[in-house]
């Protein structure tokens, strides 16, 4: 009997280990987590220069850029650990003055946590007096007893602040020439949706247009059998910035947006039928695609020329920029 029990235990352990390695308990494979961003390609920036700043810096202005980034999730959301966005000026032609939203923390509980403690003290006093009296059926002892009891109950209630964790961490980069936003898991807000990031930057008073780089990163957790690893994915886009009301700036920004859009279409993987594929797979043939008569190299050259046009409208060669908020 003991030998049979031992055999049964060994068989159960072997089955559990086999299931852990092969995943037999899940009849369907887990869907891959795919995060898709919808990013702006051109942003109109309005002049929001405070009066005090204009008086102290007559040759500079403060502009506001609103970056609306939409996120769509395909597959499971559980592996997502962080969505990070960086917006920088690669050539340092504009400097960050302010940004929103700032670092944010939240708690899982809406109200403070109440902790109640109860203390109980009991006191008792007693006395007894008796005299033995003989009787025909035995001795009887009449007595007098006295008992005094008292109980004290003390209840203490304290409120503690609910623990909080960061759901957004934001700050500046590259000595104030960029800003980052790192979104963490939250019980109150889903991963999918639209997030608005506001950047106030300083540029010369003659500023008409420029561009910046928007870097989107996704950190995914990969839970293996023996350890936890991370899969970081990154995408980079060039964002055209132009002064609100500037015709030249808007035209230059539109040229960069169009060139970048067609460049991205040209470098997308294509199958034998010429249809765009979501991702490369076995059997796909990579072709040199053409979009509106130009290859990816041709549209990349158009992007560089559009960036140069925007740089000439930045006016950064005339006035040194602030490296930090003043």
C-alpha positions as CSV (number, residue, x, y, z in Angstrom):
1,X,0.0,0.0,0.0
2,X,2.8,2.4,0.9
3,X,4.5,1.6,-2.4
4,X,1.3,2.4,-4.3
5,X,1.0,5.8,-2.5
6,X,4.6,6.6,-3.3
7,X,4.1,5.8,-6.9
8,X,0.9,7.9,-7.1
9,X,2.8,10.9,-5.5
10,X,5.7,10.6,-8.0
11,X,3.3,10.4,-10.9
12,X,1.4,13.5,-9.7
13,X,4.7,15.5,-9.4
14,X,5.8,14.4,-12.8
15,X,2.4,15.4,-14.3
16,X,2.6,18.8,-12.6
17,X,6.1,19.5,-13.9
18,X,5.1,18.4,-17.4
19,X,2.1,20.7,-17.3
20,X,4.2,23.6,-16.1
21,X,6.7,23.1,-19.0
22,X,4.3,22.4,-21.8
23,X,1.3,24.5,-20.7
24,X,-1.2,21.6,-21.1
25,X,-3.7,23.2,-18.8
26,X,-4.4,26.0,-21.3
27,X,-6.1,24.5,-24.3
28,X,-5.8,27.7,-26.4
29,X,-2.5,29.6,-26.7
30,X,-2.4,33.1,-25.1
31,X,-2.9,36.0,-27.5
32,X,0.2,38.1,-28.1
33,X,-0.1,41.6,-26.6
34,X,0.1,44.3,-29.3
35,X,0.1,48.0,-28.4
36,X,-0.7,50.4,-31.2
37,X,-0.2,54.1,-30.9
38,X,-2.0,56.8,-33.0
39,X,0.3,59.8,-32.9
40,X,0.0,63.4,-34.2
41,X,2.2,64.3,-37.1
42,X,1.8,68.1,-36.9
43,X,1.0,70.3,-33.9
44,X,-0.1,73.9,-34.0
45,X,1.5,75.8,-31.0
46,X,-0.1,78.8,-29.5
47,X,1.8,81.7,-27.9
48,X,1.1,81.6,-24.1
49,X,4.0,83.8,-22.9
50,X,3.3,85.1,-19.4
51,X,3.6,88.9,-19.0
52,X,6.4,88.7,-16.5
53,X,8.4,86.4,-18.7
54,X,8.0,88.7,-21.7
55,X,9.2,91.7,-19.8
56,X,12.2,89.8,-18.5
57,X,13.0,88.1,-21.9
58,X,11.7,90.4,-24.7
59,X,13.5,88.2,-27.4
60,X,11.8,85.0,-26.3
61,X,8.3,83.5,-26.2
62,X,6.6,80.5,-24.5
63,X,4.6,78.2,-26.8
64,X,2.3,75.4,-25.9
65,X,2.2,72.0,-27.8
66,X,-0.6,69.5,-27.0
67,X,0.3,66.0,-27.9
68,X,-2.7,63.7,-28.0
69,X,-1.7,60.1,-28.1
70,X,-4.3,57.3,-28.5
71,X,-3.5,53.8,-27.4
72,X,-5.2,50.6,-28.6
73,X,-4.5,47.2,-27.1
74,X,-4.9,43.9,-28.9
75,X,-4.6,40.8,-26.8
76,X,-4.0,40.6,-23.1
77,X,-3.4,43.8,-21.1
78,X,-1.9,41.9,-18.1
79,X,1.7,41.8,-19.4
80,X,1.8,45.6,-19.8
81,X,4.0,47.2,-17.1
82,X,4.6,50.6,-18.5
83,X,3.9,53.0,-21.4
84,X,6.5,55.7,-21.8
85,X,6.6,58.8,-24.0
86,X,9.6,61.1,-24.6
87,X,9.4,64.3,-26.6
88,X,12.8,65.9,-27.2
89,X,14.5,68.5,-29.4
90,X,17.4,66.6,-30.9
91,X,19.3,69.7,-31.9
92,X,18.4,71.7,-28.8
93,X,16.6,74.5,-30.5
94,X,13.8,74.8,-27.9
95,X,13.8,74.3,-24.2
96,X,11.1,73.0,-21.8
97,X,9.4,75.6,-19.7
98,X,6.7,73.5,-18.1
99,X,4.8,70.3,-18.8
100,X,1.6,68.5,-17.8
101,X,0.5,66.2,-16.3
102,X,3.0,66.0,-13.5
103,X,3.9,63.0,-11.4
104,X,0.7,61.5,-10.0
105,X,0.0,59.0,-7.2
106,X,-3.2,57.2,-6.3
107,X,-4.5,54.9,-3.6
108,X,-6.7,51.9,-3.9
109,X,-8.9,53.1,-1.1
110,X,-11.1,56.2,-1.4
111,X,-10.9,57.1,2.3
112,X,-8.3,56.7,5.1
113,X,-8.0,53.3,6.7
114,X,-9.5,53.1,10.2
115,X,-7.7,50.9,12.7
116,X,-9.7,50.1,15.9
117,X,-8.1,48.6,19.1
118,X,-10.1,47.5,22.2
119,X,-8.6,47.1,25.7
120,X,-10.6,45.4,28.4
121,X,-9.7,45.5,32.2
122,X,-11.7,43.5,34.7
123,X,-11.5,43.9,38.5
124,X,-13.2,41.6,41.2
125,X,-13.4,41.6,45.0
126,X,-15.1,39.0,47.2
127,X,-15.6,38.1,51.0
128,X,-17.1,35.1,52.8
129,X,-18.1,34.5,56.5
130,X,-19.5,31.3,57.9
131,X,-20.0,29.3,61.2
132,X,-20.6,25.5,61.4
133,X,-23.8,24.4,63.2
134,X,-24.3,20.7,64.0
135,X,-27.7,19.1,63.1
136,X,-29.1,15.5,63.2
137,X,-28.4,15.1,59.5
138,X,-25.1,16.7,59.4
139,X,-23.3,20.0,59.7
140,X,-24.6,23.1,58.1
141,X,-22.5,26.2,57.6
142,X,-24.5,29.4,57.1
143,X,-22.4,32.1,55.5
144,X,-22.4,35.7,54.2
145,X,-20.8,36.4,50.8
146,X,-20.0,39.8,49.3
147,X,-18.8,40.3,45.6
148,X,-17.9,43.6,43.9
149,X,-17.1,43.5,40.1
150,X,-16.0,46.2,37.7
151,X,-15.0,46.1,34.0
152,X,-13.4,48.9,32.0
153,X,-13.5,48.8,28.2
154,X,-11.3,51.3,26.2
155,X,-11.7,51.6,22.5
156,X,-9.0,53.4,20.4
157,X,-9.7,54.4,16.8
158,X,-6.9,55.7,14.5
159,X,-7.0,56.7,10.9
160,X,-4.1,56.0,8.6
161,X,-3.4,57.4,5.2
162,X,-3.9,54.7,2.6
163,X,-0.7,53.7,0.8
164,X,-0.2,55.3,-2.6
165,X,1.7,54.3,-5.6
166,X,2.8,56.3,-8.7
167,X,0.7,55.9,-11.7
168,X,2.5,58.6,-13.7
169,X,6.1,59.7,-13.4
170,X,7.1,62.8,-15.5
171,X,10.1,65.1,-15.7
172,X,12.7,66.7,-18.0
173,X,15.4,65.2,-20.2
174,X,18.7,66.4,-21.7
175,X,19.2,69.4,-19.4
176,X,15.7,70.6,-20.0
177,X,15.6,70.1,-23.8
178,X,13.1,67.2,-23.5
179,X,10.3,65.8,-21.3
180,X,9.2,62.3,-20.5
181,X,5.9,60.7,-19.3
182,X,5.9,57.2,-17.8
183,X,2.5,55.6,-17.2
184,X,2.3,52.8,-14.7
185,X,-0.5,50.3,-14.0
186,X,-3.6,51.8,-12.4
187,X,-6.8,50.3,-10.9
188,X,-8.7,53.5,-11.9
189,X,-7.7,54.0,-15.5
190,X,-7.3,51.5,-18.4
191,X,-4.3,51.3,-20.7
192,X,-6.4,51.9,-23.8
193,X,-7.6,55.4,-24.5
194,X,-6.4,58.9,-25.3
195,X,-3.8,60.7,-23.1
196,X,-3.1,64.4,-23.5
197,X,0.5,65.5,-22.9
198,X,1.1,69.3,-22.7
199,X,4.6,70.8,-23.2
200,X,5.4,74.4,-22.8
201,X,8.6,75.3,-24.5
202,X,10.8,78.4,-24.9
203,X,11.8,79.6,-28.4
204,X,12.9,82.8,-30.0
205,X,10.3,85.5,-30.6
206,X,10.8,85.1,-34.3
207,X,10.0,81.3,-34.1
208,X,7.7,80.1,-36.8
209,X,8.2,76.3,-36.9
210,X,10.4,73.4,-35.9
211,X,10.2,69.7,-35.2
212,X,10.8,67.3,-32.4
213,X,11.1,63.6,-31.8
214,X,8.4,61.6,-30.1
215,X,9.6,58.2,-28.7
216,X,7.0,55.7,-27.6
217,X,8.1,52.7,-25.5
218,X,6.1,49.7,-24.2
219,X,7.4,47.5,-21.4
220,X,5.9,44.1,-21.4
221,X,6.5,41.4,-18.7
222,X,7.4,37.9,-19.9
223,X,6.8,35.3,-17.2
224,X,9.0,32.3,-17.9
225,X,9.2,29.1,-15.9
226,X,12.3,30.1,-13.9
227,X,12.4,33.9,-14.0
228,X,10.7,37.1,-15.2
229,X,12.0,39.0,-18.1
230,X,11.0,42.2,-20.0
231,X,10.3,42.8,-23.6
232,X,10.7,46.5,-24.5
233,X,9.3,47.8,-27.8
234,X,10.0,51.3,-29.2
235,X,8.8,53.4,-32.0
236,X,10.0,56.9,-33.0
237,X,8.1,59.6,-34.9
238,X,9.0,63.1,-36.0
239,X,6.5,65.7,-35.0
240,X,6.3,68.9,-36.9
241,X,5.7,72.0,-34.8
242,X,4.4,75.3,-36.2
243,X,3.2,78.6,-34.8
244,X,-0.5,79.0,-34.7
245,X,-1.4,81.5,-37.5
246,X,1.9,81.1,-39.4
247,X,1.2,80.3,-43.0
248,X,4.9,79.4,-43.8
249,X,5.2,77.3,-40.7
250,X,2.0,75.4,-41.4
251,X,3.1,74.7,-45.0
252,X,6.5,73.4,-43.9
253,X,4.9,71.2,-41.2
254,X,2.4,69.8,-43.8
255,X,5.3,68.8,-46.1
256,X,7.1,66.9,-43.3
257,X,3.9,65.2,-42.2
258,X,3.1,64.0,-45.8
259,X,6.7,62.8,-46.4
260,X,6.8,60.9,-43.2
261,X,3.5,59.2,-43.8
262,X,4.5,58.0,-47.2
263,X,7.9,56.9,-46.0
264,X,6.3,54.7,-43.3
265,X,4.0,53.2,-46.0
266,X,7.0,52.5,-48.2
267,X,9.0,50.7,-45.5
268,X,6.1,48.5,-44.4
269,X,6.5,44.8,-45.2
270,X,4.6,43.6,-48.3
271,X,3.5,40.2,-49.5
272,X,3.5,38.8,-53.0
273,X,0.2,40.5,-53.8
274,X,1.5,43.9,-52.7
275,X,-0.8,44.0,-49.6
276,X,0.7,45.4,-46.4
277,X,1.3,42.9,-43.7
278,X,0.8,43.6,-40.0
279,X,4.1,41.9,-39.2
280,X,6.7,39.7,-41.1
281,X,6.1,36.0,-41.2
282,X,7.5,32.9,-43.0
283,X,6.9,33.0,-46.7
284,X,6.8,36.8,-47.0
285,X,8.9,38.4,-49.7
286,X,10.3,41.8,-49.0
287,X,10.0,44.1,-51.9
288,X,11.3,47.6,-52.6
289,X,7.9,49.3,-52.4
290,X,7.1,52.5,-54.1
291,X,4.6,55.1,-52.9
292,X,3.5,57.8,-55.4
293,X,6.5,57.0,-57.6
294,X,9.2,57.2,-54.8
295,X,10.9,54.5,-52.8
296,X,11.5,54.7,-49.1
297,X,14.9,56.3,-49.7
298,X,13.3,59.0,-51.8
299,X,10.7,59.8,-49.2
300,X,13.4,59.7,-46.5
301,X,15.2,62.4,-48.5
302,X,12.0,64.4,-48.6
303,X,11.7,64.1,-44.9
304,X,15.2,65.5,-44.4
305,X,14.5,68.4,-46.7
306,X,11.3,69.2,-44.8
307,X,13.1,69.1,-41.5
308,X,15.7,71.5,-42.8
309,X,12.9,73.8,-43.9
310,X,11.4,73.7,-40.4
311,X,14.8,74.3,-38.9
312,X,15.3,77.5,-40.9
313,X,12.0,78.8,-39.5
314,X,13.0,78.1,-35.9
315,X,15.0,81.3,-35.6
316,X,17.3,79.6,-33.1
317,X,20.4,81.0,-34.7
318,X,19.6,84.5,-33.5
319,X,18.9,84.0,-29.8
320,X,20.5,81.6,-27.2
321,X,17.8,79.5,-25.6
322,X,17.1,78.9,-21.9
323,X,18.4,75.6,-20.6
324,X,15.9,75.6,-17.7
325,X,12.8,77.4,-16.5
326,X,13.4,81.0,-15.2
